[in-house]
Amino acid sequence: MTWVDEHQFGESFEDLRGNPSGAEALTRELAAEVGPNHPLHGQAWTIVARALPQDEVVVTTDSAVYLVHMTWTNKQEEAPYPRALAFQSAAEFEDAIQYRY
């Protein structure tokens, strides 16, 4: 369990935690983009939210929560793409997105 399990996403996000079918296309695309040197490679991960104004998704793993900027190329990217920022707390996440959208 991470901080994101109880986090309330703001209006710039679509919360997908209760809508797995809403995350289905995003999950397929991100799986295609993640290459061997990416922080998500080889990990079990779940998309829990989508940033509405950008091509970014919030992804959880056992160890961290990431904000990932997808490339929508439908092919494996070379690191550091798709760009992924890790967050250890809700405060850190909120601080990073404060002026992002």
Residue pairs with C-beta under 8 A, 6 or more apart in sequence:
2 60
2 64
2 65
3 65
3 88
3 89
3 90
3 93
4 48
4 58
4 60
4 65
4 90
4 93
7 90
7 93
9 15
9 49
9 58
12 51
12 52
12 53
12 97
12 101
13 49
13 50
13 51
13 52
13 58
14 22
14 49
14 50
14 52
15 48
15 49
16 22
16 23
16 26
16 47
16 48
16 49
16 50
17 48
17 49
22 50
23 46
23 47
23 48
23 50
26 47
26 50
26 57
26 70
27 47
29 70
29 72
29 74
30 40
30 47
30 57
30 59
30 68
30 70
30 82
32 74
32 75
32 76
33 70
33 71
33 73
33 74
33 75
33 76
33 77
33 81
33 82
34 40
34 41
34 76
34 77
34 82
35 41
35 76
35 77
35 78
35 79
37 78
37 79
38 77
38 79
38 80
38 81
38 82
38 84
39 64
39 66
39 84
39 86
40 59
40 61
40 66
40 68
40 84
43 61
43 62
43 63
44 61
44 62
45 59
45 60
45 61
45 66
46 59
46 60
47 57
47 58
47 59
48 58
48 59
48 60
49 57
49 58
50 56
50 57
50 58
51 57
51 58
51 67
51 97
51 100
51 101
52 101
53 101
54 69
54 100
54 101
55 69
55 70
55 71
55 72
56 67
56 68
56 69
56 70
57 67
57 68
57 70
58 65
58 66
58 67
58 68
59 65
59 66
59 67
59 68
59 84
60 66
64 86
64 87
64 88
65 86
65 87
65 88
65 93
66 84
66 85
66 86
66 87
67 84
67 85
67 87
67 93
67 96
67 97
68 82
68 83
68 84
68 85
69 82
69 83
69 84
70 82
71 77
71 81
71 82
85 96
87 93
87 96
